[in-house]
């Protein structure tokens, strides 16, 4: 301000040597609430323009809720991954124990129970044969005593019945041995081998399911983390936009509107 000396006799526009272009950086359409008058001299940090921030304030509140929900979903996904991993490991361990027990049951029968059963039946056969031999000797003496009239026919008949009973016991014991060797043993072996195979298959399924469940839970956590990050970035963008609704003077100078300079919202002639 002051006297202006016209020393150039040519038409044109006077421009400041140092000029700062100030533009509206808020996205979308917004309204001006406060605007400094053109020609005003301002100091650095003084308010130039205040834009309507009500919509952005509402968006900020809504976005903060979205961030909180995304954070909660992320925490739940992380907890779910821990639970799924623990349960998967437990299922695999249980399946591994089932395989171990099935194999031990097979070895126990092959190396312990079956030899013991055979031994017990063989003992029964040996004892029955021994008793049969005694009964036959008794019958031989009974026949001799009957011939010499020292024994009655009834007593001899009783000894014959005893011999038949002992023979039957030997036959039954031998039949039990054949049944054990030819039928019970093969069937039991097949059953225990099948149990081992079933346990191994169950272990394979448990491992595959555990891996699948873990991958799915991890993928869900990764997605929730990405969503949380995305919502945080959107919130930060809104906060940044809110900050831009208040435009302060970057330096001391004179305010000139964009309609005069064809620049931006306004420009300042820097002093």
GISUL-V474410 format. One record per residue. N is the residue number from 1. PHI is phi as a letter, one per 20 degrees, with the letter a starting at -180 (* if undefined). PSI is psi as a letter, one per 30 degrees, with the letter a starting at -180 (* if undefined). OMEGA is omega as a letter, one per 30 degrees, with the letter a starting at -180 (none if undefined). Layout:
N | PHI | PSI | OMEGA
N | PHI | PSI | OMEGA
This chain:
1 | * | k | a
2 | q | a | a
3 | f | k | l
4 | d | j | a
5 | e | j | l
6 | e | j | a
7 | d | f | l
8 | d | k | a
9 | e | h | l
10 | c | k | l
11 | f | l | l
12 | q | a | a
13 | c | k | l
14 | e | k | l
15 | c | k | l
16 | f | k | l
17 | f | e | l
18 | d | j | a
19 | c | k | l
20 | d | k | l
21 | e | k | l
22 | d | k | a
23 | c | l | l
24 | f | j | a
25 | d | g | l
26 | f | k | a
27 | f | k | l
28 | n | a | a
29 | e | k | l
30 | b | l | a
31 | d | k | l
32 | e | k | l
33 | e | e | a
34 | c | k | l
35 | b | k | l
36 | f | k | a
37 | f | k | l
38 | f | k | a
39 | n | f | l
40 | f | k | l
41 | e | k | a
42 | c | l | l
43 | d | l | l
44 | g | k | l
45 | n | f | l
46 | f | l | a
47 | f | k | l
48 | d | e | a
49 | c | k | l
50 | c | k | a
51 | d | l | l
52 | f | k | a
53 | d | g | a
54 | f | e | l
55 | f | e | l
56 | f | e | l
57 | f | e | l
58 | f | e | l
59 | f | e | l
60 | f | e | l
61 | f | e | l
62 | f | e | a
63 | f | e | l
64 | f | e | l
65 | f | e | l
66 | f | e | l
67 | f | e | l
68 | f | e | l
69 | f | e | l
70 | f | e | l
71 | f | e | l
72 | f | e | l
73 | f | e | l
74 | f | e | l
75 | f | e | l
76 | f | e | l
77 | f | e | l
78 | f | e | l
79 | f | e | l
80 | f | e | l
81 | f | e | l
82 | f | e | a
83 | f | e | a
84 | f | e | l
85 | f | e | l
86 | f | e | l
87 | f | e | l
88 | f | e | l
89 | f | e | l
90 | f | e | l
91 | f | e | l
92 | f | e | l
93 | f | e | l
94 | f | e | l
95 | f | e | l
96 | f | e | l
97 | f | e | l
98 | f | e | l
99 | f | e | a
100 | f | e | a
101 | f | e | l
102 | f | e | l
103 | f | e | l
104 | f | e | l
105 | f | e | l
106 | f | e | l
107 | f | e | l
108 | f | e | a
109 | f | e | a
110 | f | e | a
111 | e | f | a
112 | c | d | a
113 | f | e | a
114 | f | e | l
115 | g | e | l
116 | f | e | l
117 | f | e | l
118 | f | e | a
119 | f | e | a
120 | f | e | l
121 | f | e | l
122 | f | e | l
123 | f | e | l
124 | f | e | a
125 | f | e | a
126 | f | e | l
127 | f | e | l
128 | f | e | l
129 | f | e | l
130 | f | e | l
131 | f | e | l
132 | f | e | l
133 | f | e | l
134 | f | e | l
135 | f | e | l
136 | f | e | l
137 | f | e | l
138 | f | e | l
139 | f | e | l
140 | g | e | l
141 | f | e | l
142 | f | e | l
143 | f | e | l
144 | f | e | a
145 | f | e | l
146 | f | e | l
147 | f | e | l
148 | e | g | l
149 | m | g | l
150 | e | f | a
151 | b | k | a
152 | e | l | l
153 | f | e | a
154 | f | e | l
155 | f | e | l
156 | f | e | l
157 | f | e | l
158 | f | e | l
159 | f | e | l
160 | f | e | l
161 | f | e | l
162 | f | e | l
163 | f | e | l
164 | f | e | a
165 | f | e | a
166 | f | e | l
167 | f | e | l
168 | f | e | l
169 | f | e | l
170 | f | e | a
171 | f | e | l
172 | f | e | l
173 | f | e | l
174 | f | e | l
175 | f | e | l
176 | f | e | l
177 | f | e | l
178 | f | e | l
179 | f | e | l
180 | f | e | a
181 | f | e | a
182 | e | f | a
183 | c | e | a
184 | f | e | a
185 | f | e | l
186 | f | e | a
187 | f | e | a
188 | f | e | l
189 | f | e | l
190 | f | e | a
191 | f | e | a
192 | f | e | l
193 | f | e | l
194 | f | e | l
195 | f | e | l
196 | f | e | a
197 | f | e | l
198 | f | e | l
199 | f | e | l
200 | f | e | l
201 | f | e | l
202 | f | e | l
203 | f | e | l
204 | f | e | l
205 | f | e | a
206 | f | e | l
207 | f | e | l
208 | f | e | l
209 | f | e | l
210 | f | e | l
211 | f | e | a
212 | f | e | a
213 | f | e | l
214 | f | e | l
215 | f | e | a
216 | f | e | l
217 | f | e | l
218 | f | e | l
219 | f | e | l
220 | f | e | l
221 | f | e | l
222 | g | e | l
223 | f | e | l
224 | f | e | l
225 | f | e | l
226 | f | e | l
227 | f | e | l
228 | f | e | l
229 | f | e | a
230 | f | e | a
231 | f | e | l
232 | f | e | l
233 | f | e | l
234 | f | e | l
235 | f | e | l
236 | f | e | l
237 | f | e | l
238 | f | e | l
239 | f | e | l
240 | f | e | l
241 | f | e | l
242 | f | e | a
243 | f | f | a
244 | e | f | l
245 | f | f | l
246 | d | j | a
247 | d | k | a
248 | d | l | a
249 | f | k | l
250 | f | f | l
251 | a | l | l
252 | f | k | l
253 | r | a | a
254 | d | k | a
255 | e | k | l
256 | c | k | a
257 | f | l | a
258 | f | f | l
259 | f | f | l
260 | e | e | a
261 | d | f | a
262 | l | h | l
263 | d | c | a
264 | d | b | l
265 | f | e | l
266 | b | l | l
267 | c | l | l
268 | c | k | l
269 | e | j | a
270 | f | k | l
271 | e | * | none
